[in-house]
Amino acid sequence: MIVPLPLFLLFLMLALAVPVGFAMALSGTLGLYLMGGWDTVRGVLTTTPLSTVSGYELITIPMFLLMAEFILVSGVADGLFRAAAAWIGRVRGGLGMATTLAGAGFAAICGTSTAAAATLSATTLPAMIKQGYEPRMASGVVAISGTLAILIPPSVGFVIYGLIAEVNIGKLLIAGLLPAVVVTATILLTIYILVLLDPTRAPPVAGVSWAEKVRLLRLALPIVLLFAFVTGMIYSGIATPTEAAALGAFGGFVLALASGRLTVSSFRSCLVKAVYGSAMVMMIVMGAAVFGYFFTLTQWTQDLVAWVGALHVSRWAIITVILLGYLLLGCFMDQTAILILTVPIVLPIIKSLGFDPIWFGVVKIVTAEVGLITPPIGLNCFVVARYSGMPVGEVFRGSLPHFIAHLFALAILVAFPEISLWLPSKM
C-alpha cells in the first residue's frame, strides 16, 4: 500500500493540473512519511532542495532559455524562413519544407518546442496560407517542425535527462545532431509525399532571383554561426555545456542588440521570462529529487530490474514495450512530467539490458517529439491552434501523417544506435 497511495496522489494532482514539480514533491513527501515518519520527511526536505539545485550543470538551463528569449526578440526566425523559402520555394511543398528548415534553424538556438511552435505559427503559417496552402497541412507542418527544438542542441530536454540520468550532458547534446538530420529529412520527405499525392495542398510559388537568394542567405548566417560556435565549443571540449550556454546567451544578446529591437523593456522581459522558465525547471528537479528518495527507500526500482532480468524474452522486445508505453503516456501527460517520472525507474532497466544511456536519451527525446503532436494533450498542436485561430482538431489531423512518419524515424534510430553514438564517440 505504501507505493500505490503516493502514486495515486501524484496522478490525481497531475489530472487536476497541479504543476508537476509540486505534485511530485507532495506525493514524495507522503511516501517518505509512510516509510519513516516525520523524521525521514524532515531529513530529506532540509537537505534536498539546496543539494539538488546547487549543481553547476543546472546553470545551463537558464543560459539556454535566456539565449532563446534574445533570439525571439531579434526576429531572426522570420529571416530564416524567408531565406529558406527563397531557395526551395519553387518546389511543390517548398514553403512547407522551408518552414521545416526554419524550424530546424530556430531549434538550433531555442531549446524549447513551445517557443519554436509559437514563433513559426506567427511567421511561417500566415505565409503558407496566403500562398494557397491547405490550412490543415500547413498547421501540421508548423506543429511538427516546432518539435525539432527538443532534439537539436541546445535542448532543455537533453539537459534535464542528463541531470536525472547522470550522464555527460555535452555528449547528449552532440548525440542529438545526426538523429536531428534523420528526423528533419523525415519531415521533408513526408511533405513531399503529401504534395505528390495531392498537388492542390501546396501550389508552387514564384521564383526568386539569384541576387535576392544570396542577399536573403545572409539573414540566416548569424544563426548558423551562433549554432556552430556553441556546438563546436562543446564538441571540441574547449568549453563545457554550461560555459557554451553562457557564451550562447551573450551571442543572442549581441544579435538582439544588432537587430535594433532590443529596448530596456524587451531586455527586462527576456530576463523575466528566462527566470520564470528556470524557476519552473528547478522546481521540477527538486520535486523529482524528493520523489526519487521515496522510490529509493521502497527498493521498487531494484525489484523491477530483477523481475525484467528474469524474463525470457529478447531485450529488443522489452525496449519496444517501453517505447510503446512512452507513446501511450504522451497522449495524456506533459513530456517534462514523463521525463522526470519515468527515467529514474526505466533507466536502470535500460542499463541492465546492455543499452547505452546516451542512445536511450536520444530515443526518449524523439518519442517526446511524437507526444507533442499526439491528442489529446499534444502541446504543440494547442500552441499552433491558439496562434492561428484554427480548431485544434484540424491541427491534430494535419499532424497525423507526421506522427506516422515519426514512428518510422524512431524505428531507424532504435535499429541503428550508431546514428546517435558515433559523434559522441569522437569527442
PyMOL commands that set and color helices and strands:
alter all, ss='L'
color gray80, all
select helices_A, chain A and resi 4-15+20-45+48-53+56-74+76-88+94-107+113-130+135-150+156-165+169-175+177-197+199-201+210-236+241-259+264-298+300-309+315-329+335-352+357-371+379-388+392-415+418-425
alter helices_A, ss='H'
color red, helices_A
deselect
rebuild
show_as cartoon
